[in-house]
Amino acid sequence: MTPTTDVQSGISYMAHPLALVESDEIGEGTRIWAFAHVMKNARIGWGCNIGEHCYIEQGVTLGNNVTVKNGVNVWRGVTIEDDVFLGPNCVLTNDPNPRAYIKKSADSLVETLIRNNATVGANATIVCGVAIGQYAFIGAGAVVIRSVPDFALVVGNPARQIGWMCQCAQRIPMMAKADAVCCSHCQRPYRRGENGLVPVSIRADVSIARTSERSTSTL
């Protein structure tokens, strides 16, 4: 399939012939699939993947390398940072008390922020006015009514935290009194911060030593 080229900006992206793309602010390498609708003044970064039957409203900002799976509507007032994954048919909102007969201005809409590297599972609902932290993981079908800390794993209705999720996408058990935790899969350490977990940097020599110890133990 040949890319659609934005002549004004010189940025090229791929749009399926059955997609409706009205915005001229779409980053290089982005792919927009059949029956998706991207409205004018929506801003989409580079390397994004927007699935079938998606709707991106005017005023929306999507960062770089964002995946929007099939059937997702992203409304004005929603900001998606880089490397976010929006699962199939997840729901985003921008009005906490809508009525069909009350017409509201864009200024009255309630904003929602989904931060870098977060994952929103299939069929999850994000009620407007919250922030989803970096690397947070929203389980399938969860209903999020309050902000979610960095690296938190939340599930259920209403969503509650049941653990943490590492950068490597593996679960870290939640220990109530622990000030520091470590991923059992990749050995990446974290400490507790004000907004959730904070990665702890490891000196290169310590990291190499740990790798050598694990290699020796398997011989």
C-alpha positions in Angstrom: 0.0 0.0 0.0 1.5 3.4 -1.0 1.8 6.0 1.8 -0.3 9.1 1.8 2.1 12.2 1.8 1.4 15.5 3.5 2.7 17.9 0.9 2.7 20.9 3.2 4.9 19.4 5.9 6.8 16.8 3.9 5.9 14.1 6.5 4.7 10.8 5.1 2.4 8.3 6.7 0.2 5.4 5.6 -3.5 5.8 5.4 -5.8 3.0 4.3 -8.0 4.0 1.3 -11.1 3.6 3.5 -9.7 5.8 6.3 -10.8 9.4 6.6 -7.9 11.6 7.6 -8.5 15.4 7.9 -5.6 16.4 10.0 -2.3 17.6 8.5 -0.4 17.0 11.8 0.5 13.4 11.5 4.0 12.1 12.1 6.2 10.1 9.8 5.7 6.3 9.7 2.3 6.4 11.4 -0.3 3.9 10.0 -4.0 4.5 9.9 -6.2 1.6 9.1 -9.6 1.1 7.4 -12.7 3.1 8.7 -10.6 5.2 11.1 -11.5 8.9 11.3 -8.8 11.4 12.3 -10.4 14.9 12.6 -8.8 18.2 11.7 -6.5 19.7 14.3 -5.8 16.3 15.9 -2.0 15.9 16.5 -0.5 12.5 16.0 3.2 11.7 16.5 5.5 9.5 14.5 5.3 5.7 14.4 1.8 5.4 15.7 -0.6 2.6 14.7 -4.3 3.5 14.6 -6.5 0.5 14.1 -9.8 0.0 12.3 -12.9 1.8 13.4 -11.0 4.3 15.6 -12.0 8.0 16.0 -9.5 10.7 16.9 -11.3 14.0 17.7 -10.1 17.5 17.0 -7.8 18.8 19.8 -6.5 15.4 20.7 -2.8 14.9 21.1 -1.1 11.5 20.6 2.6 11.2 21.3 5.1 9.1 19.4 4.8 5.3 18.9 1.3 5.1 20.3 -0.8 2.0 19.5 -4.5 2.5 19.3 -6.2 -0.8 18.7 -9.5 -1.4 16.9 -12.7 0.4 18.1 -11.1 3.1 20.3 -12.5 6.6 20.4 -10.2 9.4 21.7 -12.1 12.5 22.5 -11.0 16.1 22.8 -9.4 16.8 26.2 -7.5 13.5 26.2 -3.7 13.6 25.9 -1.8 10.5 25.2 2.0 10.6 25.7 4.7 8.5 24.0 4.6 4.7 23.8 1.1 4.2 25.2 -0.9 1.1 24.3 -4.7 1.5 24.1 -6.3 -2.0 23.9 -9.3 -2.9 21.8 -12.5 -1.1 22.5 -11.2 0.6 25.6 -13.3 3.7 26.5 -12.1 7.3 27.1 -14.4 10.1 28.2 -14.4 13.9 28.6 -17.6 14.8 30.3 -18.5 13.5 33.8 -22.2 14.5 33.7 -23.4 14.5 30.1 -26.9 15.2 29.0 -28.1 15.1 25.3 -30.0 18.3 25.8 -27.2 20.3 27.4 -24.6 21.6 24.9 -21.2 22.3 26.5 -18.3 24.2 25.2 -14.9 22.7 24.7 -13.6 24.7 27.7 -16.0 22.8 30.0 -14.7 19.4 29.1 -12.6 17.5 31.7 -9.1 16.6 30.7 -7.5 13.1 31.0 -3.8 12.4 30.8 -2.2 9.0 29.9 1.5 9.2 30.5 4.5 7.6 28.8 4.5 3.8 28.3 1.2 3.1 30.1 -1.1 0.2 29.0 -4.9 0.3 28.9 -6.4 -3.1 28.5 -9.2 -4.2 26.3 -12.6 -2.9 27.2 -11.3 -0.8 30.1 -13.1 2.5 30.9 -11.2 5.6 31.9 -13.5 8.1 33.5 -12.4 11.7 32.7 -10.3 13.8 35.0 -7.7 11.3 35.9 -4.0 10.7 35.1 -2.7 7.3 34.3 0.9 7.1 35.5 4.0 6.1 33.5 4.2 2.4 32.9 0.9 1.9 34.7 -1.1 -1.2 33.6 -4.9 -1.1 33.4 -6.3 -4.6 33.3 -9.0 -5.6 30.8 -12.4 -4.4 31.7 -11.3 -2.2 34.6 -13.2 1.0 35.4 -10.8 3.7 36.4 -12.4 6.5 38.5 -9.2 7.9 40.1 -5.6 8.6 39.1 -3.3 5.6 38.8 0.3 5.8 40.2 3.4 5.1 38.0 4.0 1.4 37.4 0.7 0.4 39.2 -1.3 -2.6 38.1 -5.1 -2.0 38.6 -8.1 -4.2 37.9 -11.8 -4.4 38.6 -14.8 -2.1 38.9 -14.0 0.2 40.4 -10.3 -0.3 39.6 -8.1 -1.1 42.5 -4.4 -1.7 42.7 -3.3 -5.3 43.1 0.4 -4.9 42.4 3.0 -3.3 40.2 4.2 -3.8 36.6 7.8 -3.7 35.6 9.2 -2.0 32.5 9.6 -5.5 31.1 5.8 -5.9 31.4 6.0 -8.6 34.2 4.1 -8.3 37.4 5.8 -7.3 40.7 3.8 -8.3 43.9 2.7 -5.4 46.1 4.2 -5.6 49.5 2.6 -3.1 51.9 5.6 -2.2 54.0 8.4 -2.5 51.4 10.2 0.7 50.5 12.0 -1.1 47.6 11.0 -3.9 45.3 12.7 -5.9 42.5 11.4 -7.6 39.4 12.0 -11.3 39.6 12.0 -11.6 35.8 14.6 -8.9 34.8 16.0 -8.1 38.3 15.3 -4.4 37.8 15.1 -2.6 41.2 12.6 0.1 42.2 11.9 2.3 45.2 8.7 3.9 46.3 8.2 7.5 45.3 5.4 10.1 45.8 3.7 9.0 42.5 4.3 5.3 42.5 7.5 3.3 41.8 10.7 4.9 40.7 13.4 2.9 38.8 16.7 2.7 40.7 19.8 3.0 38.5 22.4 0.3 38.9 26.1 0.8 38.3 27.4 -1.0 35.3 29.9 -3.1 37.3 27.2 -4.3 39.7 24.9 -5.2 36.8 27.7 -7.2 35.1 28.5 -9.0 38.3 24.9 -10.0 38.8 24.7 -11.2 35.2 27.8 -13.3 35.7 26.5 -14.8 38.9 23.3 -15.9 37.2 25.2 -17.3 34.3 27.5 -19.3 36.6 24.6 -20.7 38.6 23.1 -22.2 35.5 26.3 -24.1 34.5 
